[in-house]
Amino acid sequence: MEDDHSIFNVIAASVNIMQDRMTKQRLAGDPPDLLISPRLAQIGLLEFNRAAEVIEEGRQAMAFMIPL
């Protein structure tokens, strides 16, 4: 079982918080014409082995925003 409070997980969470704030600031200053936001909170920073899940989630988010 993985320790949710390991130093790596704490650093990764800190980076995610910083990235989220920077993204929100940037979007407020220069909003996009269209914003696609796939739900990826369950995917870890280094879980490259889950790329297929991420791609599928992106496809689903696109289909939701721009139905064919």
C-alpha positions as CSV (number, residue, x, y, z in Angstrom):
1,M,0.0,0.0,0.0
2,E,1.4,3.4,-1.0
3,D,1.9,6.0,1.7
4,D,-0.2,9.1,0.8
5,H,2.1,11.3,2.9
6,S,5.4,10.3,1.3
7,I,7.7,13.2,0.5
8,F,7.2,12.6,-3.2
9,N,3.4,12.8,-2.9
10,V,3.6,16.0,-0.9
11,I,5.9,17.6,-3.5
12,A,3.6,16.4,-6.3
13,A,0.5,17.8,-4.5
14,S,2.4,21.2,-4.0
15,V,3.3,21.3,-7.7
16,N,-0.3,20.6,-8.7
17,I,-1.6,23.4,-6.5
18,M,0.9,25.8,-7.9
19,Q,0.1,24.8,-11.5
20,D,-3.6,25.1,-10.8
21,R,-3.2,28.6,-9.5
22,M,-1.0,29.7,-12.4
23,T,-3.5,28.2,-14.9
24,K,-6.4,30.0,-13.3
25,Q,-4.6,33.3,-13.4
26,R,-3.6,32.9,-17.0
27,L,-7.1,31.9,-18.1
28,A,-8.6,34.9,-16.3
29,G,-6.2,37.3,-18.2
30,D,-6.6,35.7,-21.6
31,P,-9.6,33.4,-21.7
32,P,-9.7,30.7,-24.5
33,D,-12.5,30.5,-27.1
34,L,-13.1,26.9,-26.0
35,L,-11.8,25.1,-22.9
36,I,-11.8,21.3,-22.7
37,S,-11.3,20.0,-19.1
38,P,-11.0,16.2,-19.0
39,R,-11.3,14.8,-15.5
40,L,-7.8,13.5,-14.6
41,A,-7.6,14.0,-10.8
42,Q,-7.3,10.2,-10.4
43,I,-4.2,10.0,-12.6
44,G,-0.9,10.5,-10.8
45,L,2.0,12.8,-12.0
46,L,4.2,9.9,-13.2
47,E,1.6,7.3,-14.2
48,F,2.6,7.2,-17.8
49,N,1.4,3.7,-18.0
50,R,-2.2,5.1,-17.8
51,A,-1.8,7.1,-21.1
52,A,-4.6,5.2,-22.8
53,E,-7.0,6.2,-20.0
54,V,-6.0,9.8,-20.3
55,I,-6.5,9.8,-24.0
56,E,-9.9,8.2,-23.7
57,E,-10.9,10.8,-21.1
58,G,-9.8,13.5,-23.5
59,R,-11.9,12.0,-26.2
60,Q,-14.9,11.8,-24.0
61,A,-14.5,15.5,-22.9
62,M,-14.3,16.6,-26.5
63,A,-17.4,14.6,-27.4
64,F,-19.2,16.3,-24.5
65,M,-18.2,19.8,-25.5
66,I,-18.5,19.4,-29.3
67,P,-21.1,16.7,-30.1
68,L,-20.9,15.3,-33.6
